[in-house]
Every structure is written in C-alpha cells, then in structure tokens.
Amino acid sequence: MITESGIALDISCDNTPRQQVIGGTQAALNEFATLLMAAGYEPVKLGVSGAWHTRLMEDGVQAMRDYLAGLDIASPEHQVSDERNSKKRGRSVNYQRKSLITLNSYGEMD
C-alpha cells in the first residue's frame, strides 16, 4: 500500500502482517493516514520523539559515526545482568525488574 501510494514513507517496524510502524515527514504521515482510513484501517500515532528508523536520519549517520569514533568505548567493568545470566543463577527477569525503579517520559515512577 505504501509503494502504491507513492508517498515517501519507511516501515520502521514490522510487528505483524496487520501491524506495521511507519515513519516519515508529518505531511507524508498525514497523507497516508487519510488513505488508511479510507481503506478501513485505524492508524494510531505513536508517542515517539523522532523518526529514528527512517531515511530522515540519513543526514546524521556520519556525524554520529564521527562522534562515536572519538569516544573510548570499552567492555563493562561490572557484571551486566540480562535474561541469560539470570537464568544461570536461577532467577527470572521479573525478579530483576522488581528491583528497578523506572521513570516514564513525564518523570513519574512507573
């Protein structure tokens, strides 16, 4: 449907056959949302701060590479917990999650 529309959009995430996340300029997204609604779909605007997985980021790729090249990136100095090494210790990921306090985008605790 995107290809047929000719609108400059990118599939940012292919979740399921009936659920894809698309990105592009606001004008392109608005135009495509109109087509989706006309076809009986219900587009949902996601609360994200940028079109990170789209061609709109291409201009920043080299600048990011240059910046990262100047950083001293090394292996972690401390044990990193993840699902694999938690299972080795007989603990689930949920055990780890319970011990973390997270903040949502409004600075409130989740």
N, CA, C and O atoms as a GROMACS GRO file, in nm:
protein
  440
    1MET      N    1   0.082  -0.119   0.000
    1MET     CA    2   0.000   0.000   0.000
    1MET      C    3   0.088   0.127   0.000
    1MET      O    4   0.055   0.226  -0.066
    2ILE      N    5   0.198   0.122   0.074
    2ILE     CA    6   0.289   0.237   0.075
    2ILE      C    7   0.347   0.258  -0.065
    2ILE      O    8   0.349   0.370  -0.116
    3THR      N    9   0.395   0.150  -0.125
    3THR     CA   10   0.454   0.160  -0.259
    3THR      C   11   0.354   0.214  -0.359
    3THR      O   12   0.385   0.302  -0.439
    4GLU      N   13   0.231   0.161  -0.354
    4GLU     CA   14   0.127   0.205  -0.447
    4GLU      C   15   0.092   0.352  -0.428
    4GLU      O   16   0.056   0.420  -0.524
    5SER      N   17   0.102   0.401  -0.305
    5SER     CA   18   0.065   0.541  -0.278
    5SER      C   19   0.167   0.639  -0.334
    5SER      O   20   0.132   0.753  -0.366
    6GLY      N   21   0.293   0.595  -0.346
    6GLY     CA   22   0.398   0.686  -0.392
    6GLY      C   23   0.442   0.786  -0.286
    6GLY      O   24   0.520   0.877  -0.316
    7ILE      N   25   0.393   0.771  -0.163
    7ILE     CA   26   0.428   0.863  -0.054
    7ILE      C   27   0.562   0.818   0.006
    7ILE      O   28   0.584   0.699   0.027
    8ALA      N   29   0.650   0.914   0.032
    8ALA     CA   30   0.783   0.883   0.087
    8ALA      C   31   0.774   0.846   0.235
    8ALA      O   32   0.781   0.933   0.322
    9LEU      N   33   0.758   0.716   0.261
    9LEU     CA   34   0.749   0.663   0.397
    9LEU      C   35   0.840   0.543   0.410
    9LEU      O   36   0.879   0.483   0.310
   10ASP      N   37   0.874   0.510   0.532
   10ASP     CA   38   0.954   0.391   0.560
   10ASP      C   39   0.882   0.305   0.663
   10ASP      O   40   0.817   0.357   0.754
   11ILE      N   41   0.893   0.173   0.648
   11ILE     CA   42   0.845   0.082   0.753
   11ILE      C   43   0.954   0.078   0.859
   11ILE      O   44   1.064   0.029   0.834
   12SER      N   45   0.922   0.129   0.976
   12SER     CA   46   1.019   0.135   1.085
   12SER      C   47   1.022   0.006   1.166
   12SER      O   48   1.126  -0.032   1.220
   13CYS      N   49   0.908  -0.061   1.174
   13CYS     CA   50   0.899  -0.187   1.248
   13CYS      C   51   0.785  -0.269   1.190
   13CYS      O   52   0.673  -0.219   1.176
   14ASP      N   53   0.812  -0.393   1.157
   14ASP     CA   54   0.711  -0.484   1.102
   14ASP      C   55   0.669  -0.578   1.213
   14ASP      O   56   0.728  -0.685   1.230
   15ASN      N   57   0.567  -0.539   1.290
   15ASN     CA   58   0.525  -0.617   1.406
   15ASN      C   59   0.450  -0.744   1.369
   15ASN      O   60   0.487  -0.853   1.415
   16THR      N   61   0.348  -0.732   1.288
   16THR     CA   62   0.267  -0.846   1.244
   16THR      C   63   0.220  -0.817   1.102
   16THR      O   64   0.239  -0.706   1.052
   17PRO      N   65   0.158  -0.916   1.034
   17PRO     CA   66   0.108  -0.888   0.899
   17PRO      C   67   0.008  -0.772   0.894
   17PRO      O   68  -0.009  -0.709   0.790
   18ARG      N   69  -0.059  -0.744   1.006
   18ARG     CA   70  -0.157  -0.635   1.008
   18ARG      C   71  -0.116  -0.518   1.098
   18ARG      O   72  -0.198  -0.432   1.128
   19GLN      N   73   0.010  -0.515   1.140
   19GLN     CA   74   0.055  -0.403   1.224
   19GLN      C   75   0.200  -0.367   1.192
   19GLN      O   76   0.293  -0.440   1.224
   20GLN      N   77   0.215  -0.253   1.127
   20GLN     CA   78   0.348  -0.201   1.096
   20GLN      C   79   0.359  -0.060   1.152
   20GLN      O   80   0.260   0.013   1.160
   21VAL      N   81   0.479  -0.025   1.192
   21VAL     CA   82   0.507   0.112   1.233
   21VAL      C   83   0.574   0.179   1.114
   21VAL      O   84   0.672   0.129   1.060
   22ILE      N   85   0.519   0.293   1.073
   22ILE     CA   86   0.575   0.365   0.959
   22ILE      C   87   0.626   0.501   1.006
   22ILE      O   88   0.580   0.555   1.107
   23GLY      N   89   0.720   0.555   0.931
   23GLY     CA   90   0.774   0.686   0.966
   23GLY      C   91   0.802   0.767   0.842
   23GLY      O   92   0.822   0.714   0.733
   24GLY      N   93   0.802   0.896   0.862
   24GLY     CA   94   0.829   0.990   0.754
   24GLY      C   95   0.801   1.130   0.803
   24GLY      O   96   0.787   1.153   0.923
   25THR      N   97   0.792   1.223   0.710
   25THR     CA   98   0.758   1.360   0.749
   25THR      C   99   0.614   1.363   0.798
   25THR      O  100   0.534   1.275   0.766
   26GLN      N  101   0.581   1.465   0.876
   26GLN     CA  102   0.444   1.476   0.927
   26GLN      C  103   0.344   1.486   0.812
   26GLN      O  104   0.236   1.426   0.819
   27ALA      N  105   0.378   1.560   0.708
   27ALA     CA  106   0.288   1.574   0.593
   27ALA      C  107   0.264   1.439   0.526
   27ALA      O  108   0.150   1.406   0.490
   28ALA      N  109   0.370   1.360   0.509
   28ALA     CA  110   0.357   1.228   0.446
   28ALA      C  111   0.273   1.136   0.532
   28ALA      O  112   0.188   1.062   0.481
   29LEU      N  113   0.295   1.140   0.663
   29LEU     CA  114   0.217   1.055   0.754
   29LEU      C  115   0.070   1.095   0.753
   29LEU      O  116  -0.017   1.008   0.753
   30ASN      N  117   0.041   1.224   0.752
   30ASN     CA  118  -0.098   1.270   0.747
   30ASN      C  119  -0.166   1.225   0.618
   30ASN      O  120  -0.280   1.179   0.620
   31GLU      N  121  -0.095   1.238   0.507
   31GLU     CA  122  -0.150   1.197   0.377
   31GLU      C  123  -0.179   1.048   0.376
   31GLU      O  124  -0.284   1.004   0.328
   32PHE      N  125  -0.085   0.969   0.427
   32PHE     CA  126  -0.104   0.824   0.426
   32PHE      C  127  -0.212   0.781   0.525
   32PHE      O  128  -0.286   0.686   0.499
   33ALA      N  129  -0.223   0.851   0.638
   33ALA     CA  130  -0.329   0.819   0.735
   33ALA      C  131  -0.466   0.836   0.672
   33ALA      O  132  -0.558   0.758   0.699
   34THR      N  133  -0.481   0.937   0.588
   34THR     CA  134  -0.608   0.958   0.517
   34THR      C  135  -0.638   0.839   0.426
   34THR      O  136  -0.753   0.793   0.421
   35LEU      N  137  -0.538   0.790   0.355
   35LEU     CA  138  -0.556   0.672   0.269
   35LEU      C  139  -0.591   0.548   0.352
   35LEU      O  140  -0.678   0.470   0.314
   36LEU      N  141  -0.524   0.532   0.466
   36LEU     CA  142  -0.551   0.417   0.552
   36LEU      C  143  -0.695   0.418   0.602
   36LEU      O  144  -0.764   0.316   0.599
   37MET      N  145  -0.740   0.534   0.648
   37MET     CA  146  -0.878   0.544   0.698
   37MET      C  147  -0.979   0.517   0.588
   37MET      O  148  -1.081   0.454   0.612
   38ALA      N  149  -0.951   0.565   0.468
   38ALA     CA  150  -1.041   0.541   0.355
   38ALA      C  151  -1.048   0.392   0.321
   38ALA      O  152  -1.149   0.344   0.269
   39ALA      N  153  -0.940   0.319   0.351
   39ALA     CA  154  -0.936   0.175   0.324
   39ALA      C  155  -0.988   0.093   0.443
   39ALA      O  156  -0.986  -0.030   0.438
   40GLY      N  157  -1.034   0.160   0.548
   40GLY     CA  158  -1.091   0.089   0.662
   40GLY      C  159  -0.993   0.057   0.774
   40GLY      O  160  -1.029  -0.015   0.867
   41TYR      N  161  -0.873   0.108   0.767
   41TYR     CA  162  -0.774   0.086   0.874
   41TYR      C  163  -0.784   0.197   0.978
   41TYR      O  164  -0.838   0.304   0.951
   42GLU      N  165  -0.731   0.170   1.095
   42GLU     CA  166  -0.731   0.268   1.203
   42GLU      C  167  -0.588   0.303   1.241
   42GLU      O  168  -0.530   0.239   1.328
   43PRO      N  169  -0.530   0.404   1.177
   43PRO     CA  170  -0.393   0.442   1.212
   43PRO      C  171  -0.386   0.500   1.353
   43PRO      O  172  -0.477   0.570   1.397
   44VAL      N  173  -0.278   0.470   1.423
   44VAL     CA  174  -0.257   0.519   1.559
   44VAL      C  175  -0.123   0.592   1.561
   44VAL      O  176  -0.021   0.537   1.520
   45LYS      N  177  -0.125   0.715   1.609
   45LYS     CA  178   0.000   0.792   1.619
   45LYS      C  179   0.073   0.749   1.746
   45LYS      O  180   0.017   0.754   1.856
   46LEU      N  181   0.198   0.707   1.729
   46LEU     CA  182   0.277   0.666   1.844
   46LEU      C  183   0.344   0.786   1.909
   46LEU      O  184   0.380   0.882   1.840
   47GLY      N  185   0.361   0.780   2.039
   47GLY     CA  186   0.426   0.888   2.112
   47GLY      C  187   0.576   0.874   2.111
   47GLY      O  188   0.636   0.841   2.213
   48VAL      N  189   0.637   0.899   1.998
   48VAL     CA  190   0.783   0.891   1.988
   48VAL      C  191   0.837   1.030   1.957
   48VAL      O  192   0.765   1.116   1.906
   49SER      N  193   0.964   1.051   1.986
   49SER     CA  194   1.022   1.184   1.971
   49SER      C  195   1.092   1.206   1.838
   49SER      O  196   1.143   1.315   1.812
   50GLY      N  197   1.095   1.105   1.753
   50GLY     CA  198   1.162   1.122   1.625
   50GLY      C  199   1.139   1.005   1.533
   50GLY      O  200   1.095   0.898   1.576
   51ALA      N  201   1.167   1.024   1.406
   51ALA     CA  202   1.152   0.919   1.305
   51ALA      C  203   1.282   0.842   1.294
   51ALA      O  204   1.345   0.840   1.188
   52TRP      N  205   1.322   0.778   1.404
   52TRP     CA  206   1.456   0.719   1.416
   52TRP      C  207   1.488   0.613   1.313
   52TRP      O  208   1.601   0.607   1.266
   53HIS      N  209   1.394   0.531   1.275
   53HIS     CA  210   1.421   0.420   1.184
   53HIS      C  211   1.374   0.453   1.042
   53HIS      O  212   1.308   0.372   0.977
   54THR      N  213   1.408   0.573   0.997
   54THR     CA  214   1.366   0.615   0.863
   54THR      C  215   1.481   0.684   0.791
   54THR      O  216   1.586   0.712   0.848
   55ARG      N  217   1.458   0.710   0.665
   55ARG     CA  218   1.558   0.780   0.583
   55ARG      C  219   1.582   0.923   0.631
   55ARG      O  220   1.680   0.986   0.591
   56LEU      N  221   1.493   0.976   0.716
   56LEU     CA  222   1.511   1.112   0.767
   56LEU      C  223   1.635   1.123   0.856
   56LEU      O  224   1.682   1.234   0.883
   57MET      N  225   1.687   1.011   0.901
   57MET     CA  226   1.805   1.011   0.988
   57MET      C  227   1.936   1.002   0.910
   57MET      O  228   2.043   1.015   0.968
   58GLU      N  229   1.928   0.980   0.779
   58GLU     CA  230   2.050   0.959   0.698
   58GLU      C  231   2.152   1.072   0.711
   58GLU      O  232   2.272   1.046   0.714
   59ASP      N  233   2.105   1.195   0.719
   59ASP     CA  234   2.198   1.308   0.728
   59ASP      C  235   2.282   1.305   0.855
   59ASP      O  236   2.391   1.361   0.859
   60GLY      N  237   2.233   1.240   0.959
   60GLY     CA  238   2.305   1.237   1.086
   60GLY      C  239   2.396   1.117   1.104
   60GLY      O  240   2.469   1.111   1.203
   61VAL      N  241   2.394   1.023   1.012
   61VAL     CA  242   2.472   0.899   1.028
   61VAL      C  243   2.621   0.927   1.039
   61VAL      O  244   2.686   0.879   1.132
   62GLN      N  245   2.676   1.003   0.947
   62GLN     CA  246   2.821   1.027   0.951
   62GLN      C  247   2.860   1.109   1.073
   62GLN      O  248   2.964   1.083   1.134
   63ALA      N  249   2.778   1.206   1.109
   63ALA     CA  250   2.808   1.286   1.229
   63ALA      C  251   2.810   1.198   1.354
   63ALA      O  252   2.895   1.216   1.441
   64MET      N  253   2.718   1.103   1.363
   64MET     CA  254   2.715   1.011   1.477
   64MET      C  255   2.836   0.919   1.475
   64MET      O  256   2.897   0.894   1.579
   65ARG      N  257   2.872   0.869   1.358
   65ARG     CA  258   2.991   0.784   1.348
   65ARG      C  259   3.116   0.860   1.391
   65ARG      O  260   3.200   0.806   1.464
   66ASP      N  261   3.128   0.984   1.346
   66ASP     CA  262   3.244   1.066   1.384
   66ASP      C  263   3.248   1.088   1.534
   66ASP      O  264   3.355   1.081   1.595
   67TYR      N  265   3.134   1.116   1.594
   67TYR     CA  266   3.127   1.140   1.738
   67TYR      C  267   3.166   1.014   1.814
   67TYR      O  268   3.248   1.019   1.906
   68LEU      N  269   3.108   0.901   1.776
   68LEU     CA  270   3.137   0.774   1.846
   68LEU      C  271   3.283   0.733   1.829
   68LEU      O  272   3.341   0.673   1.919
   69ALA      N  273   3.342   0.765   1.714
   69ALA     CA  274   3.482   0.730   1.691
   69ALA      C  275   3.575   0.800   1.790
   69ALA      O  276   3.685   0.752   1.817
   70GLY      N  277   3.532   0.913   1.843
   70GLY     CA  278   3.613   0.987   1.938
   70GLY      C  279   3.596   0.944   2.082
   70GLY      O  280   3.662   0.997   2.171
   71LEU      N  281   3.507   0.848   2.108
   71LEU     CA  282   3.482   0.800   2.244
   71LEU      C  283   3.566   0.677   2.274
   71LEU      O  284   3.594   0.596   2.185
   72ASP      N  285   3.604   0.662   2.398
   72ASP     CA  286   3.675   0.543   2.444
   72ASP      C  287   3.570   0.442   2.489
   72ASP      O  288   3.523   0.446   2.603
   73ILE      N  289   3.534   0.351   2.401
   73ILE     CA  290   3.432   0.251   2.431
   73ILE      C  291   3.503   0.122   2.469
   73ILE      O  292   3.586   0.071   2.393
   74ALA      N  293   3.470   0.070   2.587
   74ALA     CA  294   3.537  -0.049   2.638
   74ALA      C  295   3.434  -0.147   2.693
   74ALA      O  296   3.316  -0.113   2.706
   75SER      N  297   3.478  -0.265   2.724
   75SER     CA  298   3.390  -0.364   2.786
   75SER      C  299   3.347  -0.314   2.924
   75SER      O  300   3.420  -0.238   2.987
   76PRO      N  301   3.230  -0.356   2.972
   76PRO     CA  302   3.184  -0.313   3.103
   76PRO      C  303   3.278  -0.358   3.214
   76PRO      O  304   3.338  -0.466   3.206
   77GLU      N  305   3.291  -0.276   3.316
   77GLU     CA  306   3.376  -0.311   3.430
   77GLU      C  307   3.302  -0.396   3.532
   77GLU      O  308   3.365  -0.458   3.618
   78HIS      N  309   3.170  -0.400   3.524
   78HIS     CA  310   3.088  -0.473   3.621
   78HIS      C  311   3.000  -0.573   3.548
   78HIS      O  312   2.977  -0.562   3.427
   79GLN      N  313   2.951  -0.671   3.620
   79GLN     CA  314   2.860  -0.771   3.566
   79GLN      C  315   2.737  -0.704   3.507
   79GLN      O  316   2.676  -0.618   3.571
   80VAL      N  317   2.701  -0.742   3.388
   80VAL     CA  318   2.580  -0.691   3.324
   80VAL      C  319   2.474  -0.798   3.336
   80VAL      O  320   2.496  -0.913   3.296
   81SER      N  321   2.358  -0.762   3.391
   81SER     CA  322   2.251  -0.860   3.410
   81SER      C  323   2.162  -0.863   3.286
   81SER      O  324   2.123  -0.759   3.234
   82ASP      N  325   2.132  -0.981   3.243
   82ASP     CA  326   2.035  -0.999   3.137
   82ASP      C  327   1.967  -1.133   3.161
   82ASP      O  328   2.000  -1.204   3.255
   83GLU      N  329   1.873  -1.165   3.075
   83GLU     CA  330   1.794  -1.286   3.095
   83GLU      C  331   1.880  -1.411   3.097
   83GLU      O  332   1.855  -1.503   3.175
   84ARG      N  333   1.981  -1.416   3.012
   84ARG     CA  334   2.063  -1.537   3.004
   84ARG      C  335   2.139  -1.563   3.134
   84ARG      O  336   2.135  -1.674   3.186
   85ASN      N  337   2.209  -1.462   3.186
   85ASN     CA  338   2.285  -1.491   3.307
   85ASN      C  339   2.197  -1.494   3.431
   85ASN      O  340   2.238  -1.546   3.534
   86SER      N  341   2.075  -1.438   3.424
   86SER     CA  342   1.982  -1.452   3.536
   86SER      C  343   1.935  -1.596   3.548
   86SER      O  344   1.925  -1.649   3.659
   87LYS      N  345   1.906  -1.658   3.435
   87LYS     CA  346   1.860  -1.797   3.438
   87LYS      C  347   1.970  -1.889   3.491
   87LYS      O  348   1.941  -1.987   3.559
   88LYS      N  349   2.096  -1.856   3.459
   88LYS     CA  350   2.207  -1.936   3.511
   88LYS      C  351   2.211  -1.931   3.663
   88LYS      O  352   2.252  -2.028   3.728
   89ARG      N  353   2.169  -1.818   3.719
   89ARG     CA  354   2.169  -1.804   3.865
   89ARG      C  355   2.035  -1.845   3.925
   89ARG      O  356   2.015  -1.831   4.046
   90GLY      N  357   1.943  -1.895   3.842
   90GLY     CA  358   1.815  -1.941   3.892
   90GLY      C  359   1.716  -1.830   3.921
   90GLY      O  360   1.621  -1.850   3.996
   91ARG      N  361   1.735  -1.714   3.862
   91ARG     CA  362   1.642  -1.603   3.882
   91ARG      C  363   1.579  -1.566   3.749
   91ARG      O  364   1.641  -1.577   3.643
   92SER      N  365   1.456  -1.521   3.756
   92SER     CA  366   1.389  -1.478   3.634
   92SER      C  367   1.414  -1.330   3.610
   92SER      O  368   1.458  -1.258   3.699
   93VAL      N  369   1.385  -1.287   3.489
   93VAL     CA  370   1.399  -1.146   3.456
   93VAL      C  371   1.302  -1.064   3.541
   93VAL      O  372   1.334  -0.951   3.579
   94ASN      N  373   1.185  -1.120   3.571
   94ASN     CA  374   1.089  -1.047   3.654
   94ASN      C  375   1.146  -1.015   3.790
   94ASN      O  376   1.114  -0.912   3.848
   95TYR      N  377   1.231  -1.103   3.843
   95TYR     CA  378   1.297  -1.076   3.971
   95TYR      C  379   1.381  -0.950   3.959
   95TYR      O  380   1.380  -0.865   4.048
   96GLN      N  381   1.453  -0.937   3.850
   96GLN     CA  382   1.535  -0.818   3.828
   96GLN      C  383   1.449  -0.694   3.812
   96GLN      O  384   1.481  -0.589   3.867
   97ARG      N  385   1.343  -0.705   3.738
   97ARG     CA  386   1.258  -0.589   3.711
   97ARG      C  387   1.198  -0.534   3.840
   97ARG      O  388   1.183  -0.412   3.854
   98LYS      N  389   1.164  -0.621   3.932
   98LYS     CA  390   1.104  -0.576   4.057
   98LYS      C  391   1.201  -0.491   4.138
   98LYS      O  392   1.158  -0.409   4.220
   99SER      N  393   1.328  -0.510   4.116
   99SER     CA  394   1.426  -0.436   4.195
   99SER      C  395   1.466  -0.304   4.129
   99SER      O  396   1.552  -0.233   4.181
  100LEU      N  397   1.406  -0.271   4.016
  100LEU     CA  398   1.438  -0.148   3.945
  100LEU      C  399   1.327  -0.046   3.960
  100LEU      O  400   1.209  -0.081   3.960
  101ILE      N  401   1.362   0.079   3.972
  101ILE     CA  402   1.265   0.187   3.969
  101ILE      C  403   1.285   0.257   3.836
  101ILE      O  404   1.395   0.299   3.802
  102THR      N  405   1.177   0.269   3.761
  102THR     CA  406   1.188   0.333   3.630
  102THR      C  407   1.104   0.459   3.627
  102THR      O  408   1.005   0.471   3.700
  103LEU      N  409   1.143   0.551   3.544
  103LEU     CA  410   1.068   0.674   3.526
  103LEU      C  411   1.012   0.677   3.385
  103LEU      O  412   1.080   0.643   3.288
  104ASN      N  413   0.884   0.718   3.375
  104ASN     CA  414   0.827   0.731   3.242
  104ASN      C  415   0.868   0.866   3.184
  104ASN      O  416   0.945   0.939   3.246
  105SER      N  417   0.818   0.899   3.067
  105SER     CA  418   0.862   1.020   2.999
  105SER      C  419   0.819   1.148   3.070
  105SER      O  420   0.866   1.257   3.036
  106TYR      N  421   0.732   1.137   3.170
  106TYR     CA  422   0.690   1.254   3.246
  106TYR      C  423   0.769   1.269   3.375
  106TYR      O  424   0.740   1.358   3.455
  107GLY      N  425   0.868   1.182   3.396
  107GLY     CA  426   0.949   1.189   3.516
  107GLY      C  427   0.880   1.130   3.637
  107GLY      O  428   0.923   1.150   3.751
  108GLU      N  429   0.771   1.054   3.614
  108GLU     CA  430   0.699   0.989   3.723
  108GLU      C  431   0.740   0.843   3.729
  108GLU      O  432   0.778   0.784   3.628
  109MET      N  433   0.731   0.784   3.848
  109MET     CA  434   0.765   0.642   3.861
  109MET      C  435   0.657   0.557   3.797
  109MET      O  436   0.538   0.582   3.815
  110ASP      N  437   0.700   0.455   3.720
  110ASP     CA  438   0.606   0.358   3.661
  110ASP      C  439   0.572   0.253   3.764
  110ASP      O  440   0.494   0.162   3.735
   0.00000   0.00000   0.00000
